[in-house]
Amino acid sequence: MGGRYDNIQVLRFAAAGLVVVAHAVDLAGTRLGLETVLAGGRLENFGAVGVDVFFVISGFIIATTTRGQVGLAAAGGFLWRRFRRVAPIYWLLSLPILIGMARGGTLSPEVATATFLFWPFSGLNMTFPALGPGWSLCFEMLFYAAFGVAMIGRRRVGWGLVAAYLAMLAAGLVVASPVLRFLGAPIVLEFLLGVGVALMWRRLPRRAGVWTLGMALAGFGLGLVFGYGGIGGEAALNDPWTGLMRAAVWGLPSALLVLGLVRIERAYQTPGRWWRGLIFMGDASYAVYLVHVLVIRALGRMVEMAGIKTSGDGVVVVTIIASLAAGAVVHLWIEKPLLKLMSRTGPSPVGRGLERPAA
């Protein structure tokens, strides 16, 4: 396989697309008051599962690309690469919203802390960063920090951190505390599921990948048939029990999906044009994930100010196309040059094209 996981890159694009679809439906229905095909059904908020898929992918990729790397120097290099990959473009795209909030007098210390320090719990309910999708980056950074510490102390420290997290998770189910809401958040289990996939997938026969994919699709399908409650909203972040349900209902099928796609991965000598396009959009998925919020804000304001008469489904389609296009442009003209500017050395062969943030 040469260290490339093209299936995972395509899955990353699909996950970003799901999030965009969910927010596009919100724009049409909640903000503009338009009817859409997806509104009112179980598919309306299902796109939020894209974040869960991202978290599992992140755990898998980080565990895979750092395999065999231990010690202080390796941990420092890992943390610096993750920081420069995630934070600069995120802060840059947050600027328009930060400036608007500052001018309007709505920029609070809690929002600034969540945006710049990646700490989202100043109270018992999550404070969302200025750029909404940044909430998931808070958990990404938490996972990176813990993983970096584990790299310093090797396996013993890693298992100690897992034990400490599980203790905080258990305590958070019965004790209401901002620290436990963040450090013991159930959604962190999805990163650990990704690490588990990285440790076990090579031990499975290739044919097991097909069965695993079937189980993943069945898991998602059961949620759509019987419902998944409020796990796609803020309740899963503010209520540990709802968060635990999300990790089970969406996290486990996401892990099975990643496991199956990795297990059936084959080396492509000359990928077709469409496949290369999907891989490129997988590379651009982080930019899509961040910038689509700005696209939605702009489109919503334009429709409201211009009084444009359109269908809700038309708004959804335009929002999806505009978000994907904007993400590709930002990836090529802002994200890649910015990363190149901050990079002193090129990525390792194993991590090339793969060390992408989850959400």
Protein Blocks (a to p, Z undefined) as FASTA:
>chain_A
ZZpafklmmmmmmmmmmmmmmmmmmmmmmmnopacfkgopaklmmmmmmmmmmmmmmmmm
mmmmmgoiacjklmmmmmmmmmmmmmmmmmmmmmmmmmmmmmnopacfklmmmmmnopab
fbfbdcddfblmlmmmmmmmmmmmmmmmmmmnommlmmmmmmmmmmmmmmmmmpccfklm
mmmgfklmmmmmmmmmmmmmmmpcfklmmmmmmmmmmmmmmmmmnogajmlmmklmmmmk
lmmmmmmmmmmmmmmmmmmmmmmpccdfbacfklmmmmmmmmmmmmmmmmmmmmmmmmmm
mmmmnopacdfklmmmmmmmmmmmmmmmmmmmmmmmmmmmmpmbdcdfklgoklccfZZ
